[in-house]
Amino acid sequence: WRGGVHASPLRPPPPEPVAVAVLGPPRQTPWVKDSEWPRHRAWLERAKPAGVAEVILADGGGARLLEGLVTNFFVITASPDGTPLVLTAPAPADAASAADSATERVGRGAGAGAGA
């Protein structure tokens, strides 16, 4: 069989706070690290406004934030009772990635709940 490689330079981290834009629909196969993904997301990279560090994919007109183009995306907020809450994309949008699991474990260790 034949294989391919996609590589690009690693950019330095952006200064905080980080600006994001909600621009794209969900990936068709979010549970698969598809080699076509860099090509499919090229239009989103071109549409990214100046000064924006990451594009967040969403569904339902932006009602549910799912994932970033190049990052795993988490929301840290508070539940109605004030308990810190770590929100991750609902499975199978990111298929419960190792990063999700690790983030949820760290959050629980700090007294935060987890949710999708």
FENQUIKA-V325372 format. One record per run of one state. SS is the DSSP state (H for helix, E for strand, C for the rest). FROM is the first residue (numbers start at 1). LEN is the number of residues. If there is no record, write none. Layout:
[[SS | FROM | LEN] [SS | FROM | LEN]]
This chain:
[[C | 1 | 19] [E | 20 | 5] [C | 25 | 12] [H | 37 | 4] [C | 41 | 1] [H | 42 | 6] [C | 48 | 6] [E | 54 | 6] [H | 60 | 3] [C | 63 | 1] [E | 64 | 5] [C | 69 | 6] [E | 75 | 4] [C | 79 | 5] [E | 84 | 4] [C | 88 | 10] [H | 98 | 12] [C | 110 | 3] [E | 113 | 3] [C | 116 | 1]]
